[in-house]
Amino acid sequence: MFPDYSALTSNQLISIATAVLLCFSFTVWTILDAWKRDFESTNEKVLWIQICIFVPILGSLAYLSLGRKRGRKRT
């Protein structure tokens, strides 16, 4: 029923944990960046944050390529 992780070496476990941590921190960074920016409407900000939460890696990449340019940094 559950996968057998005992077959993995410690280097493999560290590599997996590092990859998961990098993906998680990238997603958190994009969410915080969207939170700190001013968009034309609040709905747009909420939409970008939701996309980053529910589709973590692809949503974060989409935000960086499309959404970040639409918002301006708060002063």
N, C-alpha and C positions, 0 to 999 in steps of 0.2 A: 504494500500500500504506500509506504513512504520510501523515498529513494535512500540508497545506502551510501552515506557520505564517508564511511570509514575507508572506502577504497581510494579516496583522494589523499594525495600527499600534502604535507604542510605548505609547501610552496604553491600548490594549486589552490588551496584554501585561501592563502594570503592574496593571491592574484585575483580570485573571485571577490573577496571582501574589498580589495582596493578598487576594482572596477565598479562595484555597487556603490561604494562611498563616493567615488568621483561622479557617477551619474546622479546620485542623490544631491550632492553639494552643487552641481551645475544647475539642477532644477530649482533648488532653494535660492540660488543666486539670481536666477531669472525672475522668480516670483518676487523677491525683495526689490529687484530693479524696477519691475513693473509697478510695484506698490509705491515707490518713491518718485515716479514720474507723473507729470500732469498730461492727461489726454484731453481730447476735445469733449468727451463725455465720460461720466463715471461708468456708464455701461460698457464702454470700450475697455476701460481698465479692468473691470470685473471679468469681462470675456477673456482677456489675455491671461489673467491669473487663473481662471478656470481651465483654460486650455493647457497651461503649464502644469496644473495639478493632475488633470485627468489623462493627459497624453504626455507623460513627462519628458522624454528625450525629444521626440518630434515636435511637441508643442514649444519646448524651450528653443529649439533651433528655429522654428517658425517665428517666434517672438524676436529673436535676435536679428533675423534677416528682414522681417517686415514690421513688427510692432514697435521695436525700439526707436525706429526713425520717426514714427508718428507721435510719440510722446516727447515732451521736453523736460529737461531736468529742472527740479524745483530750485529756486534761489533763496 
